[in-house]
């Protein structure tokens, strides 16, 4: 999240989540709303922290849970 200060009093900050830029990959990565969203390319990897950021703005976690760009969560869905 990025702080946005719209007021001279810094205690009144609001926070915005950066929106992912348009995918430049060919073929294009699936959107965050697509059923195959996990097929998007990995853009940032932090394996030591257990997460990565996909091109479509989805944050994926080692436990297979996800955080979508709009703030919704997807519960872990490991195969049994």
N, C-alpha and C positions, 0 to 999 in steps of 0.2 A: 504494500500500500504506500501511497505517496501523500505526504501532508500537503494540504492546500490551505493557505492562510488568507481568508477573505476579509479579515477584520484586523484593525491595528492591535487589538488585544490578543496576544498569541495563545491565550487559554481557550479561545474560540476557534480552534482548528477543526476542519473536517478532513476526512480521509477518503481518497478515491483509489479504486483498484485499476491499474493500467489495463487498458484493453489490448489484446494481442493484435499485432499488425497483420495485414493480409499475408497469407502464405505465398512465398515465391517459388516453392518446390514444384517440380514437374514429375509425375502428376501431383496435383495439389493434395495437401494433407486433408484428412477428414475434419470436419468442423467439430467443435466441442459438443454440439448437440447430436452428432451422428452416433449410431450404435457402435461403429468401429473407431471411435475417437482415439483409442489407445494405439492405433496404427500410425498416428502422426509422428513426425521425427522428433527425437530428443534434442532439445536446444541447450539446456543447462542440466548438468548432472551433479548431484551432491550425494554420492553413495555413502559417505561417512555419516551423513545426517538422515539418510533413508528416503530421499525424495529427488524428483527430477521435474523439469518443466518441458512440456511438449510444445511444438510449434503452434498448436491451436489454443494455447493458453491454459491447458489442463495441467494441474500439478498431480503427478502420480507418486504414490508412496510404496515402499517395499512390501507392505502388507496387502497390496493391490487395491487399497482405497484410493479415492480421487477427490480433488477439490476442483470444481468447475469454475470458469472465469466469472460467473455471476454469483459465486459464493455458495452454491448448492454443493452438497457432499454426496459421494457415492460410497456406500459401505464396501469393505473388503469383500472380494469375491473369488477367493482361491479355489481351485479345483480340489475336491476331496480325494 
